[in-house]
Amino acid sequence: MGGGASTEIGGVRVFKVHPGSPAAETGLEVFFDFIVEVNGTKLDPNCQSIFAEKIQESKNCPAKLTVFNTRAHSTREVTVTPREWAGNGLLGATVRYDVVDPAENQGIRVLEVFPNSPAAHAGLVPFQDFLLATAQAVFHDIDELVEVVTCNINQRMQVYVYNADSETVREVVIVPNNDWGGDGCIGCDIGTGMFHKIPAPRRPPGANAVAAAAPTGAWATAPVHGLPPPAYPPAAVPAGAVPKVPSMLGTMPGGMPVTMPGTTGITGGMPGIPTAPAMPGSNTGATGNIPPVPGS
């Protein structure tokens, strides 16, 4: 790894902010924000209960959070008042302790979306959207995305997506499959590396409202304007979905060899605060398309 000092930053990563919650009032950014201190106390990976304890101690009182944003590479102070509200927990946020290297690649850029593909029906936007992660795995490179997609063939896969135009993170559902009528199992060209990094922010972190998630089940059945109905594999057709239509697609670019690295991560239970599963880590770059998965 070299002899230089480590640039890794550890803290509580924000995965979801629920509308109407105390966390929603602070402008916390999903995925990119790491809470590194609470009321001046640094969060320790060897004692991951500190965050929950400090939040509980601050119930009904203002708590000062020190937040590092990996997109802007900046730190800011955020004040929140943990309290009972209409939803779960005192903050209304889904979080998990994690470690990140700010210099590493953030997300996989969507370069082209093929008609009638799973990517098209998930509403992915070419050149503007970046695939960030699922609740279980961060996409540092194409191999990690391929591994996750391969494990979710013909299944609904919820993915965090950043849009560079709106500068917001949203959740979409993709159903990877080999039956949609074209090459690849999600139907889009993707890239990582120097020319496919997330652009520098135009507004300071926290200035955007949190993108609201669609109600459960709505992603799979809601049509995308200007596209034909989704082509679901037989095992993944949700109730009320439109049946599969013939593919509009001809020949698509070929796939690329894939490798499937193992995954590692850190998890920490936090009473009263939902947690997301652990994430892997890696850092390489490439461009290509996710190939079909044999035998699916």
N, C-alpha and C positions, 0 to 999 in steps of 0.2 A: 504493500500500500504506500510505500515511500516513507521518508523520514520527517515530513512536515507535520505540523500540529493538526489534529483532527478538527474539521469544520462542522461536525455533526451537532445538531441542536435537538435536545429532547424536551418533550412537553406533552400536554394533552391536546390531541388533534381533534378538531371539530368536524364531525361527519354529517350532522343534520341539526338544523335550528327550526323548531316548530313555531308556526305563526301564532302570534298572540302571547308568546312566552317571554319571561324576563330576558332570555338570551337574544330574542328577536329584536328587542329594543336597543341592543348594543351595537348592531351592525356586524356581528361576527361573521366571517367568511367561511363557508363550508369548504372543507378539504385543505385550503391554503393556510388557515389560521392555526397556530400552535400557542396554547396558553402555557407560558414558561414560569410565571410567578403568580401567586395569589397573596395580596396584602404584604408584599415584600419577601415572602417565603418561596424560595426556588423549589420547583418540583423535582423530586429525586426518584430516578428509575428503580432504586432499591427499596423505596417506600412509596408505592403508588397509591396508597390510601390517603396521602396528604391532601390531594386535591379535594376529595369528597369531605374530608374532615374540615378543611378551611371553608368550604362552601356552606357546610352545616353550621359552623360557628358564626357565619355572617348572615344567617337567616334573618330576613326583615331589616337588614342593615346594608348600606353600600359596601361593596367589596371591590378593591382595585385589582384588575387583572393586567399583567404585562403580556402582550400578545406579539409573537413574531409571525410575519406573513411571508411565506416562501415564494409567493408570486412577485411581491414588490421588494423582497429582501430588506424589510424595514420592521422596526419595533414600535409599538404604540401602547398607550395606556387606555384601558377600557374600564368603565365603572358599571357594575351591575348590582341589582338588589335581589338576591336569591329569596324566593318566597313561594308560598302555595299559590297555584293558579289553576286554570281549568284542566290542564293536562298533567302528565307525570313528572316527578322530580321537582327540584327547586329552581333549576335553570331552564328546563325545557329544551335541552340539547343532548344529542347523542355524541359521546366523546370516547376516546381511548388513548392511553399513553402510547407514544410512538417516538421514533428517532428519525430525523431526516438530514440529508446533506444538501444544503441550499444550492450547491453547484451542480447537482445531478439533474438529468432531464426530467421534466414535469409533463407527463402525459404523451399520448400518441396522436399525431395530427391526422385528421380525416382529409384525404386529398381528392377523392372522387367517390361518388355514391351512385351505384348502378340502379336503373329503374326496376321497380317491383322487388327489390332485394330486402332482406331483413333490416339492413341499415337504412334504406329509404323509408320503410314504414316505421322506424323508430324516430324519424324526423331529423337524422343527422345532416349537418350543413357542411358542404365541402369547403375546405380551407379556413373555415371559421371555428369548427368544433374540434376539441381535443378530448380523447377518451382518457379519463384519469384513473378510475379504479372501480372495483366492486367493494362491497363491505368486507370481503375477505382478502383482496389482493390489489396492490397498487401496480399500475402498468408503467414500469420504468423503461421497458423496451418491448419490441414486437414479440419476442419469445414468450414473455410473461402473458401478454394478451392472448397469444395462440394457445397457451396452456389452459387458461381459464375458459376460453371459447370451446376448446376440445372437450372439457369436462362438462359443458352445458349444452351439448348438441340436443336439439329438439326440446329444450327447456327454456323457460323465461329467465333471462339474465338481466338483473338490474344494474345499470352502469351510471356512474357519475360522469357528467360531460360538462366541460367548460366551453363557453362561447366567447370568442375574443371580441366580437362586435358589441354584445351587451355587457360583457365582463361579469357574467354570472355563471353559477354552477347549477345544473338541473339534473334530475334523475330520469333516465329513459329505460325502457324495457326492450331488449333485443332477443329474438328467438333464433339462435344460430341453427341453420339446417342446410342440407344438401339438396333439398327438393324444391327450391324456389324458382329454378329455371335457368340459373347462370352459374358461373364458376365461383368457387369460394363459398364459405358457409355463412358469412355475414354480408358479402356483396359490396365491399368498398376497398379502395386503395388507401394505404396508410403510410406514414413516414415518421421517423424520429431523427434526432441529431441537430447539428448546427443550424440548418435551414428550416427546421420545423419546431422551433422553440415557441413557447407561449410569449406573445409580445409584451413589452413593458406596459404596466398599467397606465391608463390615461387619467384615472381618478385615484385618489388615495384609498387604501383598503378600508372597508367599513362604510364607504359612501353609498354602496348599492343596497337596495332592499333585497332580502333573501328570496330567491326564485321559489315559488310554491310548487310542491309536488302534486301530481294528479291523484285523484282518489284511487284506491286499490282496484285494479282490474281495468281501469279506463285506458291505460296505454295500449293494451292489446286490441281493443275493439274500436277505438276512435280512429277514423280515417285521416290520412294526411292530405291536405288540399292539393288537388292536381294530380294525385296518384291513384292507380287502381287499388281495389281492396287487398289487404295483406295476403300473402300466400303462406299459410301455416302448414307445418308438417302435421300428419294425422294425430300424433300423440300430444300436440301442443295447442289444439284448437280450443280456445276458451268458450264458455257458454255465450251464445249470442253473436259470435264472430262470423264474419262473412266467409263463405267457403272459398277454397283456393281457386284462383283464376289462372288461365294459361299464361306462361311467361312471355314478356315482351322482349326478352333479352336474347341476343345472339352470343357470339363468342367473346369471352372476357379474358383479360390478361392472365397468364398462368400463375400458379402458386409458387411458393418458395420453400426450400427445406426448413424444417422446424426442429427445434430442440426444446425439451421441457425441463427447465431447472427446478430444483426443489424449492420449497418455500419455508421461510422462517418468520418469526415476529415476536412481539411482546404484547401480553395482554394484562390488563389490570382491572379487577372488579371495583366498582365505585358505588356504594350504597345510595339508592335514590337517584342514580344517574345512569341511563342506559349506556351500554358499551358496545362497540363494534368489534368483530373478530380481528385477529392479528394480521399483519401484512408482510409480504416478502420484500427483499431489497436487491437491486441489480442496477447496472448502468452501462448500456451499450446503445447503438443506434443503427437504423436500417430503414429501407423503404420496401414496400411490397403489398401483397394481398394475402389474406388468410385462406389457405387451400382447403378443399373438401377433406372431411375426416373419413377414412375408409371404414366400412362396416357399420356406419351409422344408419 
